[in-house]
Amino acid sequence: MPATGSAPPVSRGFVLCAVAAVLFGVSAPLASRLAGELGPFTLAGALYVGAAIACAPFARTPLSAGAWRRGARPLAVAVVLGGAVGPLLLAMGLGRTPAATASLLLNLELVFTTLLAGWLFREYIGPRIAAGTALVVVASVVLGWSGDPELRWGALLLAGACLCWAVDNCVTAELDAFTPAQITLVKGVVAGGGNLAIGLLVEGGPSVLALMFAMVVGAFGYGASITLWIAGARDLGAARGQLVFATAPFVGALLAWTVLREPATTRELVALAIAVAGIAFVVRSGHEHAHTHEPLTHRHRHHHGDDHHDHPHGEGAATPGSALGSHEHEHTHAPVKHVHPHLPDLHHRHLHRHR
């Protein structure tokens, strides 16, 4: 089947991941204001409970038995590592590691995500992605490095948290059995409920007003943000999605400059410029070659008119449902071989042995 010449939904994926980064970046300085009133477990739990509440109305799509069979195991991995173990390691590590070291080490999430996406999840990591990864890490070092502190056990705990989140990123980017809202809801209920229960047990009763505000911050900064990131990463792949999301700390810096009226330092401006350059490499990271699609049945939001969605709708329908616009349902792809520009989205997990 020849290519139709249409491009993959790159713009949609980048926009979704960018909006997710903005929401999370804005939530960071707001959550930091709450850190003095809520303990770390209580704050983390309230943020994720807020995320679950925000996603609940959008997570009511019924699931088939086949969807549960396909998605239960990777969803469990995402919830346990990304929602439970990762935050626990973070809370333990932050109490033992100097702030500058913690800021630097948390960028290992980006590095681990890129490495795992390339080595274990078959995403194509070309020279532009490698350069973009390096630039975003350099930008984070420029922004967060304020000395030469000694690495201790806390640093290893933070590295472990980043590794957990990297696995979470890669798993959820390929988890097509559940909608993004459903994934966020489950992670919010399990992670948020667990952390909040621990916080109430260990840290005592919090301020009700602070707790409610934390849930509001979590609804947007975590619920909406995580849901949008998962949707965007399905178009871009986990590595590219995480690179765009890595701009979130700089969004927080912009908020501090404009809203909180903190002075912008030369270091912050230089780091922002480097990060923008890194994202520019990622935006132009698509590639083109002949590739083969095996038969595939899955569920995700899509539209007709691209190179992959030409299935009919309705009993006896003979033409694709191009007039339906963006919609979501379980559908089957027939085997096909073609050439067109693409990214490692849900339909392009093929190997690149020749590269």
C-alpha positions as CSV (number, residue, x, y, z in Angstrom):
1,M,0.0,0.0,0.0
2,P,1.6,3.3,-1.0
3,A,1.9,6.1,1.5
4,T,-0.8,8.8,1.2
5,G,1.7,11.5,2.0
6,S,-0.1,12.6,5.3
7,A,2.1,13.2,8.3
8,P,1.6,11.5,11.7
9,P,-0.1,13.5,14.4
10,V,3.1,15.1,15.5
11,S,1.7,18.6,16.2
12,R,-1.1,17.1,18.4
13,G,1.4,15.1,20.4
14,F,3.8,18.0,21.0
15,V,0.9,20.3,22.0
16,L,-0.5,17.8,24.5
17,C,2.9,17.2,26.1
18,A,3.6,21.0,26.1
19,V,0.3,21.8,27.8
20,A,1.0,19.0,30.3
21,A,4.4,20.5,31.0
22,V,2.9,24.0,31.6
23,L,0.3,22.6,34.0
24,F,2.9,20.6,36.0
25,G,5.4,23.5,35.9
26,V,2.8,25.9,37.3
27,S,1.8,23.4,40.0
28,A,5.4,23.1,41.3
29,P,5.8,26.6,42.9
30,L,2.2,26.3,44.2
31,A,2.9,23.0,45.8
32,S,6.1,24.3,47.3
33,R,4.1,27.0,49.1
34,L,2.1,24.1,50.7
35,A,5.1,22.2,51.9
36,G,5.4,24.2,55.1
37,E,1.8,23.3,56.0
38,L,1.6,19.7,54.9
39,G,4.0,16.8,55.4
40,P,5.6,15.2,52.4
41,F,3.3,12.1,52.3
42,T,0.2,14.1,53.0
43,L,1.0,16.6,50.3
44,A,1.9,13.9,47.8
45,G,-1.3,12.0,48.6
46,A,-3.5,15.1,48.4
47,L,-2.1,16.0,45.0
48,Y,-2.8,12.5,43.6
49,V,-6.2,12.3,45.2
50,G,-7.0,15.6,43.4
51,A,-5.8,14.1,40.2
52,A,-8.1,11.1,40.6
53,I,-11.1,13.3,41.3
54,A,-10.4,15.4,38.2
55,C,-10.1,12.4,36.0
56,A,-13.0,10.4,37.3
57,P,-15.7,12.0,35.1
58,F,-13.7,11.2,32.0
59,A,-12.8,7.6,32.9
60,R,-16.2,6.0,32.6
61,T,-15.6,4.3,29.2
62,P,-16.5,0.7,29.6
63,L,-13.7,-1.8,29.2
64,S,-13.9,-5.2,27.6
65,A,-12.5,-8.4,29.1
66,G,-9.8,-8.3,26.4
67,A,-8.7,-4.8,27.4
68,W,-8.3,-5.9,31.0
69,R,-6.3,-9.0,30.0
70,R,-4.0,-6.9,27.7
71,G,-3.6,-3.9,30.1
72,A,-3.8,-5.2,33.7
73,R,-0.1,-6.2,34.0
74,P,1.5,-3.0,32.5
75,L,-1.0,-0.9,34.4
76,A,0.0,-2.6,37.6
77,V,3.7,-1.9,36.8
78,A,2.9,1.8,36.3
79,V,0.9,2.1,39.5
80,V,3.3,0.3,41.7
81,L,6.5,1.8,40.3
82,G,5.3,5.2,39.2
83,G,2.6,5.8,41.8
84,A,3.9,4.0,44.9
85,V,7.6,3.1,44.9
86,G,8.8,6.2,43.1
87,P,7.2,8.8,45.4
88,L,8.4,6.8,48.4
89,L,12.0,6.8,47.3
90,L,11.7,10.5,46.5
91,A,10.4,11.3,50.0
92,M,13.2,9.3,51.5
93,G,15.9,10.8,49.3
94,L,14.9,14.4,49.6
95,G,15.5,14.2,53.4
96,R,19.1,13.0,52.9
97,T,20.3,14.9,49.9
98,P,21.3,18.6,49.4
99,A,18.9,20.5,47.3
100,A,21.3,21.1,44.4
101,T,22.2,17.5,44.2
102,A,18.5,16.5,44.3
103,S,17.7,19.0,41.5
104,L,20.4,17.5,39.3
105,L,19.6,13.9,40.0
106,L,15.9,14.2,39.3
107,N,16.8,14.9,35.7
108,L,17.9,11.3,35.6
109,E,14.2,10.6,34.8
110,L,14.8,12.1,31.4
111,V,18.0,10.1,30.8
112,F,16.5,6.8,32.1
113,T,13.3,7.3,30.0
114,T,15.3,7.9,26.8
115,L,17.6,4.9,27.5
116,L,14.7,2.5,28.4
117,A,12.6,3.7,25.4
118,G,15.4,3.0,23.0
119,W,16.8,-0.2,24.5
120,L,13.8,-2.0,25.9
121,F,10.7,-0.5,24.1
122,R,12.2,-0.3,20.6
123,E,11.8,3.5,20.1
124,Y,14.2,4.9,17.5
125,I,16.6,7.2,19.3
126,G,18.6,9.0,16.6
127,P,21.2,11.8,16.8
128,R,18.6,14.6,17.2
129,I,17.0,12.8,20.2
130,A,20.5,12.2,21.7
131,A,21.4,15.8,21.3
132,G,18.1,17.0,22.6
133,T,18.5,14.8,25.7
134,A,22.0,16.1,26.3
135,L,20.9,19.7,26.0
136,V,18.0,19.4,28.4
137,V,20.2,17.7,30.9
138,V,22.8,20.5,30.5
139,A,20.1,23.1,31.0
140,S,18.9,21.4,34.2
141,V,22.5,21.3,35.5
142,V,23.0,25.0,34.7
143,L,19.7,25.9,36.5
144,G,20.1,23.6,39.5
145,W,23.8,23.3,40.2
146,S,25.0,25.6,43.0
147,G,28.0,23.8,44.4
148,D,29.7,20.4,44.5
149,P,27.9,18.4,47.2
150,E,29.0,14.9,48.1
151,L,26.8,12.1,46.7
152,R,25.3,10.0,49.5
153,W,22.7,7.3,50.0
154,G,20.0,9.9,49.4
155,A,21.3,10.4,45.9
156,L,20.9,6.7,45.2
157,L,17.4,6.8,46.5
158,L,16.6,9.7,44.2
159,A,18.1,7.9,41.3
160,G,15.9,4.9,42.1
161,A,12.9,7.1,42.1
162,C,13.8,8.4,38.6
163,L,14.3,4.9,37.3
164,C,10.8,4.0,38.6
165,W,9.3,7.0,36.8
166,A,11.2,6.2,33.7
167,V,9.6,2.7,33.6
168,D,6.3,4.3,34.3
169,N,6.7,6.7,31.4
170,C,7.6,3.9,28.9
171,V,4.8,1.6,30.0
172,T,2.0,4.2,30.0
173,A,3.1,5.5,26.6
174,E,2.4,2.1,25.1
175,L,-0.6,1.2,27.3
176,D,-3.5,1.4,24.8
177,A,-5.9,-0.9,26.6
178,F,-7.0,2.0,28.9
179,T,-7.7,5.6,28.2
180,P,-5.3,8.2,29.6
181,A,-8.0,9.3,32.1
182,Q,-8.4,5.8,33.3
183,I,-4.7,5.3,33.8
184,T,-4.5,8.6,35.8
185,L,-7.5,7.7,37.8
186,V,-6.1,4.3,38.9
187,K,-2.7,5.8,39.7
188,G,-4.4,8.7,41.6
189,V,-6.6,6.4,43.7
190,V,-3.8,3.9,44.6
191,A,-0.8,6.3,44.9
192,G,-2.8,9.2,46.3
193,G,-4.8,7.1,48.7
194,G,-1.7,5.2,49.9
195,N,0.4,8.3,50.5
196,L,-2.4,10.2,52.1
197,A,-3.1,7.3,54.5
198,I,0.6,7.1,55.4
199,G,0.7,10.9,55.9
200,L,-2.4,11.0,58.2
201,L,-1.0,8.1,60.2
202,V,2.6,9.4,60.6
203,E,2.4,13.2,60.1
204,G,-0.9,13.9,61.9
205,G,-4.0,15.8,61.0
206,P,-3.4,18.6,58.4
207,S,-5.1,21.9,57.8
208,V,-8.4,21.3,55.9
209,L,-7.9,24.5,53.8
210,A,-4.4,23.5,52.8
211,L,-5.5,20.0,52.1
212,M,-8.3,21.2,49.8
213,F,-6.0,23.6,48.0
214,A,-3.5,20.8,47.4
215,M,-6.2,18.7,45.8
216,V,-7.1,21.6,43.5
217,V,-3.4,21.9,42.5
218,G,-3.3,18.2,42.0
219,A,-6.4,18.2,39.8
220,F,-4.7,20.4,37.2
221,G,-1.0,19.9,37.8
222,Y,-1.2,16.1,38.1
223,G,-4.6,14.9,36.9
224,A,-4.9,17.0,33.7
225,S,-1.1,17.0,33.2
226,I,-0.6,13.3,33.4
227,T,-3.6,12.6,31.2
228,L,-2.4,15.0,28.6
229,W,1.1,13.6,28.7
230,I,0.0,10.0,28.2
231,A,-2.2,11.1,25.2
232,G,0.7,13.1,23.7
233,A,3.3,10.4,24.3
234,R,1.1,7.9,22.4
235,D,1.7,10.1,19.4
236,L,5.3,11.0,20.0
237,G,6.7,8.0,21.9
238,A,7.9,8.1,25.6
239,A,11.4,9.6,24.9
240,R,10.1,12.5,22.9
241,G,7.2,13.1,25.2
242,Q,9.4,13.1,28.2
243,L,11.8,15.6,26.5
244,V,9.0,18.0,25.9
245,F,7.7,17.5,29.5
246,A,11.3,18.3,30.8
247,T,10.6,21.9,30.1
248,A,8.2,22.0,33.1
249,P,10.8,23.3,35.6
250,F,11.4,26.2,33.3
251,V,7.7,27.0,33.2
252,G,7.9,27.2,37.0
253,A,10.8,29.6,36.7
254,L,8.8,31.8,34.3
255,L,5.9,31.8,36.8
256,A,8.3,32.8,39.6
257,W,9.7,35.7,37.5
258,T,6.3,37.1,36.3
259,V,3.8,36.3,39.1
260,L,6.0,35.9,42.2
261,R,8.2,38.8,41.1
262,E,11.5,36.9,41.7
263,P,14.5,38.3,39.8
264,A,15.7,36.4,36.8
265,T,19.3,35.4,37.1
266,T,21.8,35.0,34.2
267,R,22.0,31.3,35.1
268,E,18.2,30.8,34.7
269,L,18.1,32.7,31.4
270,V,21.0,30.7,29.9
271,A,19.4,27.4,31.1
272,L,16.1,28.4,29.4
273,A,17.9,29.1,26.1
274,I,19.6,25.7,26.2
275,A,16.3,23.9,27.0
276,V,14.6,25.6,24.0
277,A,17.4,24.4,21.8
278,G,17.0,20.9,23.0
279,I,13.3,20.9,22.3
280,A,14.0,22.2,18.8
281,F,16.1,19.1,18.1
282,V,13.2,16.9,19.3
283,V,10.6,18.6,17.2
284,R,12.6,17.8,14.0
285,S,13.3,14.2,15.1
286,G,11.0,12.3,12.7
287,H,12.4,9.9,10.1
288,E,11.2,8.1,7.0
289,H,11.9,4.6,5.6
290,A,10.0,1.5,4.4
291,H,8.5,-0.4,7.3
292,T,6.0,-3.2,7.8
293,H,2.9,-3.2,10.1
294,E,1.8,-6.5,11.6
295,P,-1.9,-7.1,12.3
296,L,-2.9,-5.1,15.4
297,T,-6.0,-4.6,17.4
298,H,-6.2,-1.8,20.0
299,R,-8.2,1.1,21.3
300,H,-7.2,4.8,21.2
301,R,-8.4,8.2,20.0
302,H,-7.8,8.6,16.3
303,H,-9.1,10.2,13.1
304,H,-9.3,9.0,9.5
305,G,-7.3,10.4,6.6
306,D,-3.9,9.3,7.8
307,D,-1.8,6.3,6.7
308,H,-3.2,3.9,9.2
309,H,-6.9,4.4,9.9
310,D,-9.0,3.4,6.9
311,H,-11.4,0.9,8.6
312,P,-15.2,1.2,8.0
313,H,-17.8,2.2,10.6
314,G,-21.2,0.6,10.9
315,E,-22.4,-2.7,9.6
316,G,-22.0,-3.1,5.9
317,A,-20.2,0.3,5.6
318,A,-17.9,0.3,2.6
319,T,-16.0,3.6,3.1
320,P,-13.8,4.8,6.0
321,G,-15.4,6.9,8.7
322,S,-13.6,10.1,7.6
323,A,-16.6,12.3,8.5
324,L,-16.5,11.2,12.2
325,G,-13.6,13.4,13.2
326,S,-11.6,12.5,16.2
327,H,-13.1,9.5,17.9
328,E,-12.2,6.4,20.0
329,H,-13.1,2.7,19.7
330,E,-11.4,-0.7,19.4
331,H,-10.3,-1.3,15.8
332,T,-8.1,-3.6,13.9
333,H,-5.2,-2.8,11.5
334,A,-4.5,-5.0,8.6
335,P,-0.9,-5.8,7.7
336,V,0.7,-3.2,5.5
337,K,4.1,-2.1,4.2
338,H,4.6,1.5,3.2
339,V,6.9,4.5,3.4
340,H,6.1,7.8,5.2
341,P,7.5,10.1,7.9
342,H,6.8,8.8,11.3
343,L,7.6,8.8,15.0
344,P,7.6,5.9,17.5
345,D,3.9,6.2,18.3
346,L,1.5,3.4,19.0
347,H,1.7,2.2,15.4
348,H,5.5,2.4,14.9
349,R,7.3,0.2,17.4
350,H,9.4,-1.6,14.8
351,L,13.2,-2.2,15.1
352,H,15.8,-0.1,13.3
353,R,18.7,-2.6,12.9
354,H,20.0,-0.8,9.9
355,R,20.5,2.5,11.7
